[in-house]
């Protein structure tokens, strides 16, 4: 699966976070990488001024970094999407 820089793809990524234990927030800030992960509080903060492409790239990076288990997702669509996204990222 190729990463698409569309609003629909961003919505699917946001849905993954909504289904996980992590809370996704868009806030202004001076993040060096465009995002901040607070593991103890399970909060992911992405710079709200990032363009669509930057938000998508940041969320994909975070999903890979967090190493979420696809089996934890009750929704099959989220399970399949995360599995496919992981396989795509491992090829690079």
PyMOL Python script that loads the backbone (N, CA, C, O; Angstrom):
from pymol import cmd

cmd.read_pdbstr("""\
ATOM      1  N   UNK A   1       0.851  -1.176   0.000  1.00  0.00           N
ATOM      2  CA  UNK A   1       0.000   0.000   0.000  1.00  0.00           C
ATOM      3  C   UNK A   1       0.891   1.231   0.000  1.00  0.00           C
ATOM      4  O   UNK A   1       1.823   1.343   0.796  1.00  0.00           O
ATOM      5  N   UNK A   2       0.596   2.126  -0.883  1.00  0.00           N
ATOM      6  CA  UNK A   2       1.316   3.390  -0.929  1.00  0.00           C
ATOM      7  C   UNK A   2       0.653   4.375   0.032  1.00  0.00           C
ATOM      8  O   UNK A   2      -0.567   4.376   0.201  1.00  0.00           O
ATOM      9  N   UNK A   3       1.463   5.193   0.642  1.00  0.00           N
ATOM     10  CA  UNK A   3       0.921   6.227   1.529  1.00  0.00           C
ATOM     11  C   UNK A   3       0.346   7.324   0.651  1.00  0.00           C
ATOM     12  O   UNK A   3       1.037   7.899  -0.190  1.00  0.00           O
ATOM     13  N   UNK A   4      -0.928   7.602   0.862  1.00  0.00           N
ATOM     14  CA  UNK A   4      -1.605   8.633   0.081  1.00  0.00           C
ATOM     15  C   UNK A   4      -1.734   9.865   0.959  1.00  0.00           C
ATOM     16  O   UNK A   4      -2.105   9.764   2.128  1.00  0.00           O
ATOM     17  N   UNK A   5      -1.437  10.998   0.413  1.00  0.00           N
ATOM     18  CA  UNK A   5      -1.519  12.247   1.166  1.00  0.00           C
ATOM     19  C   UNK A   5      -2.858  12.920   0.891  1.00  0.00           C
ATOM     20  O   UNK A   5      -2.941  13.977   0.266  1.00  0.00           O
ATOM     21  N   UNK A   6      -3.913  12.254   1.391  1.00  0.00           N
ATOM     22  CA  UNK A   6      -5.273  12.761   1.213  1.00  0.00           C
ATOM     23  C   UNK A   6      -5.946  12.875   2.573  1.00  0.00           C
ATOM     24  O   UNK A   6      -5.489  12.288   3.554  1.00  0.00           O
ATOM     25  N   UNK A   7      -7.020  13.625   2.623  1.00  0.00           N
ATOM     26  CA  UNK A   7      -7.784  13.788   3.864  1.00  0.00           C
ATOM     27  C   UNK A   7      -8.361  12.448   4.305  1.00  0.00           C
ATOM     28  O   UNK A   7      -8.411  12.158   5.501  1.00  0.00           O
ATOM     29  N   UNK A   8      -8.792  11.635   3.356  1.00  0.00           N
ATOM     30  CA  UNK A   8      -9.355  10.318   3.685  1.00  0.00           C
ATOM     31  C   UNK A   8      -8.311   9.438   4.373  1.00  0.00           C
ATOM     32  O   UNK A   8      -8.622   8.760   5.353  1.00  0.00           O
ATOM     33  N   UNK A   9      -7.081   9.443   3.871  1.00  0.00           N
ATOM     34  CA  UNK A   9      -6.013   8.647   4.474  1.00  0.00           C
ATOM     35  C   UNK A   9      -5.703   9.159   5.878  1.00  0.00           C
ATOM     36  O   UNK A   9      -5.469   8.364   6.788  1.00  0.00           O
ATOM     37  N   UNK A  10      -5.698  10.482   6.061  1.00  0.00           N
ATOM     38  CA  UNK A  10      -5.492  11.068   7.383  1.00  0.00           C
ATOM     39  C   UNK A  10      -6.601  10.628   8.336  1.00  0.00           C
ATOM     40  O   UNK A  10      -6.334  10.323   9.498  1.00  0.00           O
ATOM     41  N   UNK A  11      -7.832  10.594   7.855  1.00  0.00           N
ATOM     42  CA  UNK A  11      -8.959  10.144   8.681  1.00  0.00           C
ATOM     43  C   UNK A  11      -8.774   8.691   9.135  1.00  0.00           C
ATOM     44  O   UNK A  11      -9.089   8.346  10.274  1.00  0.00           O
ATOM     45  N   UNK A  12      -8.263   7.852   8.241  1.00  0.00           N
ATOM     46  CA  UNK A  12      -8.036   6.452   8.600  1.00  0.00           C
ATOM     47  C   UNK A  12      -6.954   6.337   9.678  1.00  0.00           C
ATOM     48  O   UNK A  12      -7.070   5.525  10.596  1.00  0.00           O
ATOM     49  N   UNK A  13      -5.908   7.149   9.561  1.00  0.00           N
ATOM     50  CA  UNK A  13      -4.854   7.144  10.581  1.00  0.00           C
ATOM     51  C   UNK A  13      -5.398   7.632  11.926  1.00  0.00           C
ATOM     52  O   UNK A  13      -5.099   7.057  12.973  1.00  0.00           O
ATOM     53  N   UNK A  14      -6.194   8.692  11.884  1.00  0.00           N
ATOM     54  CA  UNK A  14      -6.789   9.221  13.114  1.00  0.00           C
ATOM     55  C   UNK A  14      -7.715   8.198  13.748  1.00  0.00           C
ATOM     56  O   UNK A  14      -7.797   8.111  14.974  1.00  0.00           O
ATOM     57  N   UNK A  15      -8.412   7.427  12.930  1.00  0.00           N
ATOM     58  CA  UNK A  15      -9.300   6.382  13.429  1.00  0.00           C
ATOM     59  C   UNK A  15      -8.508   5.283  14.148  1.00  0.00           C
ATOM     60  O   UNK A  15      -8.980   4.714  15.133  1.00  0.00           O
ATOM     61  N   UNK A  16      -7.305   4.990  13.649  1.00  0.00           N
ATOM     62  CA  UNK A  16      -6.452   4.016  14.327  1.00  0.00           C
ATOM     63  C   UNK A  16      -6.123   4.483  15.744  1.00  0.00           C
ATOM     64  O   UNK A  16      -6.193   3.704  16.695  1.00  0.00           O
ATOM     65  N   UNK A  17      -5.764   5.762  15.875  1.00  0.00           N
ATOM     66  CA  UNK A  17      -5.448   6.294  17.204  1.00  0.00           C
ATOM     67  C   UNK A  17      -6.686   6.307  18.093  1.00  0.00           C
ATOM     68  O   UNK A  17      -6.590   6.039  19.291  1.00  0.00           O
ATOM     69  N   UNK A  18      -7.831   6.611  17.527  1.00  0.00           N
ATOM     70  CA  UNK A  18      -9.067   6.631  18.311  1.00  0.00           C
ATOM     71  C   UNK A  18      -9.402   5.239  18.840  1.00  0.00           C
ATOM     72  O   UNK A  18     -10.003   5.107  19.907  1.00  0.00           O
ATOM     73  N   UNK A  19      -9.021   4.211  18.105  1.00  0.00           N
ATOM     74  CA  UNK A  19      -9.288   2.840  18.520  1.00  0.00           C
ATOM     75  C   UNK A  19      -8.215   2.279  19.448  1.00  0.00           C
ATOM     76  O   UNK A  19      -8.392   1.210  20.032  1.00  0.00           O
ATOM     77  N   UNK A  20      -7.115   2.993  19.583  1.00  0.00           N
ATOM     78  CA  UNK A  20      -6.024   2.523  20.443  1.00  0.00           C
ATOM     79  C   UNK A  20      -6.134   3.158  21.824  1.00  0.00           C
ATOM     80  O   UNK A  20      -7.083   3.885  22.118  1.00  0.00           O
ATOM     81  N   UNK A  21      -5.155   2.872  22.655  1.00  0.00           N
ATOM     82  CA  UNK A  21      -5.105   3.458  23.999  1.00  0.00           C
ATOM     83  C   UNK A  21      -4.564   4.887  23.980  1.00  0.00           C
ATOM     84  O   UNK A  21      -4.671   5.599  24.978  1.00  0.00           O
ATOM     85  N   UNK A  22      -3.990   5.308  22.865  1.00  0.00           N
ATOM     86  CA  UNK A  22      -3.370   6.631  22.772  1.00  0.00           C
ATOM     87  C   UNK A  22      -4.381   7.689  22.355  1.00  0.00           C
ATOM     88  O   UNK A  22      -5.257   7.434  21.528  1.00  0.00           O
ATOM     89  N   UNK A  23      -4.253   8.869  22.930  1.00  0.00           N
ATOM     90  CA  UNK A  23      -5.098   9.998  22.556  1.00  0.00           C
ATOM     91  C   UNK A  23      -4.289  10.879  21.591  1.00  0.00           C
ATOM     92  O   UNK A  23      -3.155  11.257  21.885  1.00  0.00           O
ATOM     93  N   UNK A  24      -4.878  11.194  20.459  1.00  0.00           N
ATOM     94  CA  UNK A  24      -4.237  12.042  19.453  1.00  0.00           C
ATOM     95  C   UNK A  24      -4.755  13.455  19.596  1.00  0.00           C
ATOM     96  O   UNK A  24      -5.963  13.691  19.624  1.00  0.00           O
ATOM     97  N   UNK A  25      -3.813  14.407  19.688  1.00  0.00           N
ATOM     98  CA  UNK A  25      -4.186  15.823  19.786  1.00  0.00           C
ATOM     99  C   UNK A  25      -3.343  16.621  18.810  1.00  0.00           C
ATOM    100  O   UNK A  25      -2.172  16.318  18.581  1.00  0.00           O
ATOM    101  N   UNK A  26      -3.959  17.647  18.240  1.00  0.00           N
ATOM    102  CA  UNK A  26      -3.258  18.593  17.385  1.00  0.00           C
ATOM    103  C   UNK A  26      -3.115  19.884  18.182  1.00  0.00           C
ATOM    104  O   UNK A  26      -4.107  20.504  18.563  1.00  0.00           O
ATOM    105  N   UNK A  27      -1.867  20.280  18.429  1.00  0.00           N
ATOM    106  CA  UNK A  27      -1.580  21.471  19.221  1.00  0.00           C
ATOM    107  C   UNK A  27      -0.470  22.255  18.549  1.00  0.00           C
ATOM    108  O   UNK A  27       0.308  21.714  17.763  1.00  0.00           O
ATOM    109  N   UNK A  28      -0.411  23.540  18.872  1.00  0.00           N
ATOM    110  CA  UNK A  28       0.709  24.326  18.371  1.00  0.00           C
ATOM    111  C   UNK A  28       1.879  24.101  19.309  1.00  0.00           C
ATOM    112  O   UNK A  28       1.707  23.865  20.505  1.00  0.00           O
ATOM    113  N   UNK A  29       3.057  24.177  18.746  1.00  0.00           N
ATOM    114  CA  UNK A  29       4.244  23.963  19.556  1.00  0.00           C
ATOM    115  C   UNK A  29       5.482  23.952  18.696  1.00  0.00           C
ATOM    116  O   UNK A  29       5.408  23.955  17.467  1.00  0.00           O
ATOM    117  N   UNK A  30       6.604  23.939  19.347  1.00  0.00           N
ATOM    118  CA  UNK A  30       7.885  23.940  18.668  1.00  0.00           C
ATOM    119  C   UNK A  30       8.496  22.550  18.798  1.00  0.00           C
ATOM    120  O   UNK A  30       9.434  22.346  19.569  1.00  0.00           O
ATOM    121  N   UNK A  31       7.963  21.602  18.046  1.00  0.00           N
ATOM    122  CA  UNK A  31       8.460  20.238  18.088  1.00  0.00           C
ATOM    123  C   UNK A  31       9.516  20.086  17.006  1.00  0.00           C
ATOM    124  O   UNK A  31       9.295  20.493  15.865  1.00  0.00           O
ATOM    125  N   UNK A  32      10.646  19.512  17.346  1.00  0.00           N
ATOM    126  CA  UNK A  32      11.702  19.334  16.354  1.00  0.00           C
ATOM    127  C   UNK A  32      11.281  18.382  15.248  1.00  0.00           C
ATOM    128  O   UNK A  32      11.623  18.594  14.084  1.00  0.00           O
ATOM    129  N   UNK A  33      10.544  17.339  15.598  1.00  0.00           N
ATOM    130  CA  UNK A  33      10.150  16.360  14.596  1.00  0.00           C
ATOM    131  C   UNK A  33       8.709  16.540  14.138  1.00  0.00           C
ATOM    132  O   UNK A  33       8.231  15.794  13.284  1.00  0.00           O
ATOM    133  N   UNK A  34       8.025  17.511  14.692  1.00  0.00           N
ATOM    134  CA  UNK A  34       6.650  17.745  14.311  1.00  0.00           C
ATOM    135  C   UNK A  34       5.651  17.043  15.204  1.00  0.00           C
ATOM    136  O   UNK A  34       4.443  17.249  15.084  1.00  0.00           O
ATOM    137  N   UNK A  35       6.164  16.205  16.111  1.00  0.00           N
ATOM    138  CA  UNK A  35       5.253  15.525  17.028  1.00  0.00           C
ATOM    139  C   UNK A  35       5.963  15.223  18.339  1.00  0.00           C
ATOM    140  O   UNK A  35       7.189  15.276  18.432  1.00  0.00           O
ATOM    141  N   UNK A  36       5.172  14.911  19.332  1.00  0.00           N
ATOM    142  CA  UNK A  36       5.673  14.573  20.649  1.00  0.00           C
ATOM    143  C   UNK A  36       4.830  13.426  21.181  1.00  0.00           C
ATOM    144  O   UNK A  36       3.601  13.475  21.117  1.00  0.00           O
ATOM    145  N   UNK A  37       5.482  12.392  21.705  1.00  0.00           N
ATOM    146  CA  UNK A  37       4.778  11.250  22.262  1.00  0.00           C
ATOM    147  C   UNK A  37       5.046  11.203  23.759  1.00  0.00           C
ATOM    148  O   UNK A  37       6.193  11.100  24.193  1.00  0.00           O
ATOM    149  N   UNK A  38       3.995  11.279  24.530  1.00  0.00           N
ATOM    150  CA  UNK A  38       4.100  11.160  25.975  1.00  0.00           C
ATOM    151  C   UNK A  38       3.631   9.757  26.336  1.00  0.00           C
ATOM    152  O   UNK A  38       2.434   9.529  26.518  1.00  0.00           O
ATOM    153  N   UNK A  39       4.561   8.821  26.441  1.00  0.00           N
ATOM    154  CA  UNK A  39       4.213   7.405  26.611  1.00  0.00           C
ATOM    155  C   UNK A  39       3.501   7.115  27.923  1.00  0.00           C
ATOM    156  O   UNK A  39       2.567   6.314  27.946  1.00  0.00           O
ATOM    157  N   UNK A  40       3.920   7.745  29.015  1.00  0.00           N
ATOM    158  CA  UNK A  40       3.297   7.455  30.295  1.00  0.00           C
ATOM    159  C   UNK A  40       1.821   7.865  30.294  1.00  0.00           C
ATOM    160  O   UNK A  40       0.977   7.163  30.851  1.00  0.00           O
ATOM    161  N   UNK A  41       1.517   8.999  29.669  1.00  0.00           N
ATOM    162  CA  UNK A  41       0.140   9.491  29.611  1.00  0.00           C
ATOM    163  C   UNK A  41      -0.601   8.971  28.377  1.00  0.00           C
ATOM    164  O   UNK A  41      -1.805   9.187  28.239  1.00  0.00           O
ATOM    165  N   UNK A  42       0.111   8.290  27.485  1.00  0.00           N
ATOM    166  CA  UNK A  42      -0.443   7.764  26.237  1.00  0.00           C
ATOM    167  C   UNK A  42      -1.123   8.859  25.425  1.00  0.00           C
ATOM    168  O   UNK A  42      -2.271   8.733  24.999  1.00  0.00           O
ATOM    169  N   UNK A  43      -0.368   9.938  25.230  1.00  0.00           N
ATOM    170  CA  UNK A  43      -0.842  11.069  24.434  1.00  0.00           C
ATOM    171  C   UNK A  43       0.141  11.294  23.288  1.00  0.00           C
ATOM    172  O   UNK A  43       1.356  11.281  23.484  1.00  0.00           O
ATOM    173  N   UNK A  44      -0.397  11.499  22.111  1.00  0.00           N
ATOM    174  CA  UNK A  44       0.392  11.836  20.930  1.00  0.00           C
ATOM    175  C   UNK A  44      -0.023  13.238  20.513  1.00  0.00           C
ATOM    176  O   UNK A  44      -1.204  13.508  20.298  1.00  0.00           O
ATOM    177  N   UNK A  45       0.964  14.133  20.398  1.00  0.00           N
ATOM    178  CA  UNK A  45       0.682  15.513  20.011  1.00  0.00           C
ATOM    179  C   UNK A  45       1.386  15.790  18.695  1.00  0.00           C
ATOM    180  O   UNK A  45       2.592  15.581  18.566  1.00  0.00           O
ATOM    181  N   UNK A  46       0.621  16.263  17.720  1.00  0.00           N
ATOM    182  CA  UNK A  46       1.151  16.607  16.405  1.00  0.00           C
ATOM    183  C   UNK A  46       0.953  18.103  16.206  1.00  0.00           C
ATOM    184  O   UNK A  46      -0.067  18.664  16.606  1.00  0.00           O
ATOM    185  N   UNK A  47       1.928  18.736  15.591  1.00  0.00           N
ATOM    186  CA  UNK A  47       1.853  20.170  15.333  1.00  0.00           C
ATOM    187  C   UNK A  47       0.669  20.462  14.413  1.00  0.00           C
ATOM    188  O   UNK A  47       0.607  19.964  13.289  1.00  0.00           O
ATOM    189  N   UNK A  48      -0.266  21.272  14.899  1.00  0.00           N
ATOM    190  CA  UNK A  48      -1.488  21.536  14.132  1.00  0.00           C
ATOM    191  C   UNK A  48      -1.238  22.411  12.908  1.00  0.00           C
ATOM    192  O   UNK A  48      -2.093  22.493  12.027  1.00  0.00           O
ATOM    193  N   UNK A  49      -0.094  23.059  12.842  1.00  0.00           N
ATOM    194  CA  UNK A  49       0.214  23.910  11.688  1.00  0.00           C
ATOM    195  C   UNK A  49       0.928  23.152  10.572  1.00  0.00           C
ATOM    196  O   UNK A  49       1.263  23.732   9.539  1.00  0.00           O
ATOM    197  N   UNK A  50       1.156  21.870  10.778  1.00  0.00           N
ATOM    198  CA  UNK A  50       1.747  21.057   9.726  1.00  0.00           C
ATOM    199  C   UNK A  50       0.766  20.954   8.566  1.00  0.00           C
ATOM    200  O   UNK A  50      -0.445  20.894   8.779  1.00  0.00           O
ATOM    201  N   UNK A  51       1.280  20.933   7.342  1.00  0.00           N
ATOM    202  CA  UNK A  51       0.384  20.679   6.200  1.00  0.00           C
ATOM    203  C   UNK A  51      -0.085  19.223   6.242  1.00  0.00           C
ATOM    204  O   UNK A  51       0.443  18.418   7.009  1.00  0.00           O
ATOM    205  N   UNK A  52      -1.057  18.896   5.431  1.00  0.00           N
ATOM    206  CA  UNK A  52      -1.640  17.559   5.389  1.00  0.00           C
ATOM    207  C   UNK A  52      -0.561  16.478   5.244  1.00  0.00           C
ATOM    208  O   UNK A  52      -0.585  15.479   5.962  1.00  0.00           O
ATOM    209  N   UNK A  53       0.366  16.673   4.334  1.00  0.00           N
ATOM    210  CA  UNK A  53       1.429  15.695   4.105  1.00  0.00           C
ATOM    211  C   UNK A  53       2.286  15.505   5.356  1.00  0.00           C
ATOM    212  O   UNK A  53       2.660  14.381   5.689  1.00  0.00           O
ATOM    213  N   UNK A  54       2.594  16.589   6.041  1.00  0.00           N
ATOM    214  CA  UNK A  54       3.399  16.512   7.258  1.00  0.00           C
ATOM    215  C   UNK A  54       2.680  15.771   8.374  1.00  0.00           C
ATOM    216  O   UNK A  54       3.299  14.997   9.104  1.00  0.00           O
ATOM    217  N   UNK A  55       1.378  16.002   8.514  1.00  0.00           N
ATOM    218  CA  UNK A  55       0.599  15.301   9.542  1.00  0.00           C
ATOM    219  C   UNK A  55       0.572  13.801   9.262  1.00  0.00           C
ATOM    220  O   UNK A  55       0.752  12.993  10.173  1.00  0.00           O
ATOM    221  N   UNK A  56       0.350  13.434   8.012  1.00  0.00           N
ATOM    222  CA  UNK A  56       0.294  12.018   7.646  1.00  0.00           C
ATOM    223  C   UNK A  56       1.637  11.350   7.890  1.00  0.00           C
ATOM    224  O   UNK A  56       1.694  10.261   8.462  1.00  0.00           O
ATOM    225  N   UNK A  57       2.717  11.990   7.461  1.00  0.00           N
ATOM    226  CA  UNK A  57       4.044  11.410   7.657  1.00  0.00           C
ATOM    227  C   UNK A  57       4.366  11.271   9.146  1.00  0.00           C
ATOM    228  O   UNK A  57       4.946  10.268   9.561  1.00  0.00           O
ATOM    229  N   UNK A  58       3.996  12.262   9.946  1.00  0.00           N
ATOM    230  CA  UNK A  58       4.238  12.195  11.387  1.00  0.00           C
ATOM    231  C   UNK A  58       3.451  11.054  12.016  1.00  0.00           C
ATOM    232  O   UNK A  58       3.994  10.309  12.832  1.00  0.00           O
ATOM    233  N   UNK A  59       2.178  10.903  11.650  1.00  0.00           N
ATOM    234  CA  UNK A  59       1.349   9.841  12.225  1.00  0.00           C
ATOM    235  C   UNK A  59       1.849   8.455  11.829  1.00  0.00           C
ATOM    236  O   UNK A  59       1.818   7.531  12.642  1.00  0.00           O
ATOM    237  N   UNK A  60       2.306   8.304  10.597  1.00  0.00           N
ATOM    238  CA  UNK A  60       2.857   7.011  10.165  1.00  0.00           C
ATOM    239  C   UNK A  60       4.121   6.712  10.966  1.00  0.00           C
ATOM    240  O   UNK A  60       4.301   5.587  11.431  1.00  0.00           O
ATOM    241  N   UNK A  61       4.995   7.698  11.133  1.00  0.00           N
ATOM    242  CA  UNK A  61       6.212   7.514  11.932  1.00  0.00           C
ATOM    243  C   UNK A  61       5.878   7.107  13.365  1.00  0.00           C
ATOM    244  O   UNK A  61       6.519   6.224  13.935  1.00  0.00           O
ATOM    245  N   UNK A  62       4.884   7.751  13.931  1.00  0.00           N
ATOM    246  CA  UNK A  62       4.487   7.449  15.308  1.00  0.00           C
ATOM    247  C   UNK A  62       3.927   6.040  15.405  1.00  0.00           C
ATOM    248  O   UNK A  62       4.261   5.309  16.338  1.00  0.00           O
ATOM    249  N   UNK A  63       3.082   5.643  14.461  1.00  0.00           N
ATOM    250  CA  UNK A  63       2.511   4.300  14.489  1.00  0.00           C
ATOM    251  C   UNK A  63       3.594   3.229  14.428  1.00  0.00           C
ATOM    252  O   UNK A  63       3.497   2.204  15.103  1.00  0.00           O
ATOM    253  N   UNK A  64       4.613   3.465  13.629  1.00  0.00           N
ATOM    254  CA  UNK A  64       5.718   2.512  13.537  1.00  0.00           C
ATOM    255  C   UNK A  64       6.502   2.509  14.846  1.00  0.00           C
ATOM    256  O   UNK A  64       6.884   1.448  15.340  1.00  0.00           O
ATOM    257  N   UNK A  65       6.742   3.689  15.408  1.00  0.00           N
ATOM    258  CA  UNK A  65       7.502   3.821  16.655  1.00  0.00           C
ATOM    259  C   UNK A  65       6.776   3.173  17.838  1.00  0.00           C
ATOM    260  O   UNK A  65       7.410   2.527  18.672  1.00  0.00           O
ATOM    261  N   UNK A  66       5.454   3.340  17.914  1.00  0.00           N
ATOM    262  CA  UNK A  66       4.688   2.809  19.037  1.00  0.00           C
ATOM    263  C   UNK A  66       4.573   1.297  19.005  1.00  0.00           C
ATOM    264  O   UNK A  66       4.346   0.667  20.038  1.00  0.00           O
ATOM    265  N   UNK A  67       4.726   0.714  17.831  1.00  0.00           N
ATOM    266  CA  UNK A  67       4.676  -0.730  17.677  1.00  0.00           C
ATOM    267  C   UNK A  67       3.381  -1.316  18.247  1.00  0.00           C
ATOM    268  O   UNK A  67       3.410  -2.272  19.023  1.00  0.00           O
ATOM    269  N   UNK A  68       2.253  -0.735  17.854  1.00  0.00           N
ATOM    270  CA  UNK A  68       0.945  -1.219  18.284  1.00  0.00           C
ATOM    271  C   UNK A  68       0.680  -2.595  17.687  1.00  0.00           C
ATOM    272  O   UNK A  68       1.103  -2.884  16.568  1.00  0.00           O
ATOM    273  N   UNK A  69      -0.011  -3.429  18.423  1.00  0.00           N
ATOM    274  CA  UNK A  69      -0.338  -4.771  17.963  1.00  0.00           C
ATOM    275  C   UNK A  69      -1.664  -4.748  17.209  1.00  0.00           C
ATOM    276  O   UNK A  69      -2.684  -4.362  17.780  1.00  0.00           O
ATOM    277  N   UNK A  70      -1.672  -5.152  15.944  1.00  0.00           N
ATOM    278  CA  UNK A  70      -2.927  -5.152  15.179  1.00  0.00           C
ATOM    279  C   UNK A  70      -4.011  -6.016  15.821  1.00  0.00           C
ATOM    280  O   UNK A  70      -5.199  -5.753  15.629  1.00  0.00           O
ATOM    281  N   UNK A  71      -3.624  -7.036  16.577  1.00  0.00           N
ATOM    282  CA  UNK A  71      -4.601  -7.915  17.213  1.00  0.00           C
ATOM    283  C   UNK A  71      -5.398  -7.201  18.306  1.00  0.00           C
ATOM    284  O   UNK A  71      -6.463  -7.675  18.703  1.00  0.00           O
ATOM    285  N   UNK A  72      -4.894  -6.070  18.792  1.00  0.00           N
ATOM    286  CA  UNK A  72      -5.592  -5.316  19.840  1.00  0.00           C
ATOM    287  C   UNK A  72      -6.799  -4.551  19.310  1.00  0.00           C
ATOM    288  O   UNK A  72      -7.623  -4.078  20.093  1.00  0.00           O
ATOM    289  N   UNK A  73      -6.911  -4.425  18.004  1.00  0.00           N
ATOM    290  CA  UNK A  73      -8.004  -3.670  17.413  1.00  0.00           C
ATOM    291  C   UNK A  73      -9.197  -4.579  17.163  1.00  0.00           C
ATOM    292  O   UNK A  73      -9.077  -5.611  16.502  1.00  0.00           O
ATOM    293  N   UNK A  74     -10.339  -4.192  17.694  1.00  0.00           N
ATOM    294  CA  UNK A  74     -11.559  -4.992  17.523  1.00  0.00           C
ATOM    295  C   UNK A  74     -12.127  -4.854  16.122  1.00  0.00           C
ATOM    296  O   UNK A  74     -12.708  -5.795  15.582  1.00  0.00           O
ATOM    297  N   UNK A  75     -11.955  -3.666  15.534  1.00  0.00           N
ATOM    298  CA  UNK A  75     -12.463  -3.404  14.190  1.00  0.00           C
ATOM    299  C   UNK A  75     -11.528  -4.035  13.157  1.00  0.00           C
ATOM    300  O   UNK A  75     -10.341  -3.714  13.114  1.00  0.00           O
ATOM    301  N   UNK A  76     -12.054  -4.916  12.342  1.00  0.00           N
ATOM    302  CA  UNK A  76     -11.224  -5.610  11.348  1.00  0.00           C
ATOM    303  C   UNK A  76     -10.597  -4.643  10.352  1.00  0.00           C
ATOM    304  O   UNK A  76      -9.476  -4.872   9.896  1.00  0.00           O
ATOM    305  N   UNK A  77     -11.296  -3.575  10.010  1.00  0.00           N
ATOM    306  CA  UNK A  77     -10.754  -2.598   9.064  1.00  0.00           C
ATOM    307  C   UNK A  77      -9.492  -1.952   9.640  1.00  0.00           C
ATOM    308  O   UNK A  77      -8.509  -1.783   8.918  1.00  0.00           O
ATOM    309  N   UNK A  78      -9.502  -1.592  10.919  1.00  0.00           N
ATOM    310  CA  UNK A  78      -8.311  -1.009  11.552  1.00  0.00           C
ATOM    311  C   UNK A  78      -7.193  -2.035  11.647  1.00  0.00           C
ATOM    312  O   UNK A  78      -6.026  -1.711  11.423  1.00  0.00           O
ATOM    313  N   UNK A  79      -7.544  -3.265  11.977  1.00  0.00           N
ATOM    314  CA  UNK A  79      -6.559  -4.345  12.054  1.00  0.00           C
ATOM    315  C   UNK A  79      -5.859  -4.521  10.706  1.00  0.00           C
ATOM    316  O   UNK A  79      -4.631  -4.565  10.634  1.00  0.00           O
ATOM    317  N   UNK A  80      -6.648  -4.619   9.649  1.00  0.00           N
ATOM    318  CA  UNK A  80      -6.092  -4.818   8.310  1.00  0.00           C
ATOM    319  C   UNK A  80      -5.284  -3.612   7.851  1.00  0.00           C
ATOM    320  O   UNK A  80      -4.223  -3.768   7.245  1.00  0.00           O
ATOM    321  N   UNK A  81      -5.780  -2.412   8.136  1.00  0.00           N
ATOM    322  CA  UNK A  81      -5.088  -1.188   7.720  1.00  0.00           C
ATOM    323  C   UNK A  81      -3.718  -1.087   8.397  1.00  0.00           C
ATOM    324  O   UNK A  81      -2.727  -0.773   7.737  1.00  0.00           O
ATOM    325  N   UNK A  82      -3.654  -1.347   9.697  1.00  0.00           N
ATOM    326  CA  UNK A  82      -2.378  -1.273  10.414  1.00  0.00           C
ATOM    327  C   UNK A  82      -1.416  -2.351   9.933  1.00  0.00           C
ATOM    328  O   UNK A  82      -0.224  -2.087   9.776  1.00  0.00           O
ATOM    329  N   UNK A  83      -1.913  -3.552   9.699  1.00  0.00           N
ATOM    330  CA  UNK A  83      -1.067  -4.630   9.201  1.00  0.00           C
ATOM    331  C   UNK A  83      -0.481  -4.278   7.843  1.00  0.00           C
ATOM    332  O   UNK A  83       0.711  -4.470   7.604  1.00  0.00           O
ATOM    333  N   UNK A  84      -1.316  -3.767   6.962  1.00  0.00           N
ATOM    334  CA  UNK A  84      -0.856  -3.400   5.620  1.00  0.00           C
ATOM    335  C   UNK A  84       0.124  -2.228   5.668  1.00  0.00           C
ATOM    336  O   UNK A  84       1.112  -2.206   4.934  1.00  0.00           O
ATOM    337  N   UNK A  85      -0.151  -1.273   6.520  1.00  0.00           N
ATOM    338  CA  UNK A  85       0.738  -0.116   6.682  1.00  0.00           C
ATOM    339  C   UNK A  85       2.100  -0.564   7.202  1.00  0.00           C
ATOM    340  O   UNK A  85       3.130  -0.083   6.730  1.00  0.00           O
ATOM    341  N   UNK A  86       2.114  -1.468   8.155  1.00  0.00           N
ATOM    342  CA  UNK A  86       3.370  -1.998   8.710  1.00  0.00           C
ATOM    343  C   UNK A  86       4.181  -2.718   7.649  1.00  0.00           C
ATOM    344  O   UNK A  86       5.392  -2.519   7.547  1.00  0.00           O
ATOM    345  N   UNK A  87       3.517  -3.561   6.852  1.00  0.00           N
ATOM    346  CA  UNK A  87       4.218  -4.309   5.821  1.00  0.00           C
ATOM    347  C   UNK A  87       4.822  -3.377   4.800  1.00  0.00           C
ATOM    348  O   UNK A  87       5.931  -3.618   4.323  1.00  0.00           O
ATOM    349  N   UNK A  88       4.121  -2.326   4.458  1.00  0.00           N
ATOM    350  CA  UNK A  88       4.623  -1.343   3.495  1.00  0.00           C
ATOM    351  C   UNK A  88       5.847  -0.639   4.047  1.00  0.00           C
ATOM    352  O   UNK A  88       6.827  -0.446   3.326  1.00  0.00           O
ATOM    353  N   UNK A  89       5.807  -0.252   5.317  1.00  0.00           N
ATOM    354  CA  UNK A  89       6.908   0.491   5.924  1.00  0.00           C
ATOM    355  C   UNK A  89       8.139  -0.389   6.142  1.00  0.00           C
ATOM    356  O   UNK A  89       9.264   0.111   6.109  1.00  0.00           O
ATOM    357  N   UNK A  90       7.946  -1.675   6.360  1.00  0.00           N
ATOM    358  CA  UNK A  90       9.085  -2.574   6.569  1.00  0.00           C
ATOM    359  C   UNK A  90       9.867  -2.792   5.285  1.00  0.00           C
ATOM    360  O   UNK A  90      11.042  -3.154   5.335  1.00  0.00           O
ATOM    361  N   UNK A  91       9.241  -2.581   4.146  1.00  0.00           N
ATOM    362  CA  UNK A  91       9.927  -2.752   2.856  1.00  0.00           C
ATOM    363  C   UNK A  91      10.942  -1.645   2.618  1.00  0.00           C
ATOM    364  O   UNK A  91      11.901  -1.828   1.868  1.00  0.00           O
ATOM    365  N   UNK A  92      10.731  -0.479   3.263  1.00  0.00           N
ATOM    366  CA  UNK A  92      11.635   0.656   3.043  1.00  0.00           C
ATOM    367  C   UNK A  92      12.757   0.591   3.972  1.00  0.00           C
ATOM    368  O   UNK A  92      13.630   1.459   3.946  1.00  0.00           O
TER     369      UNK A  92
END
""", "prot")
cmd.dss("prot")
cmd.show_as("cartoon", "prot")
cmd.util.cbc("prot")
cmd.orient("prot")
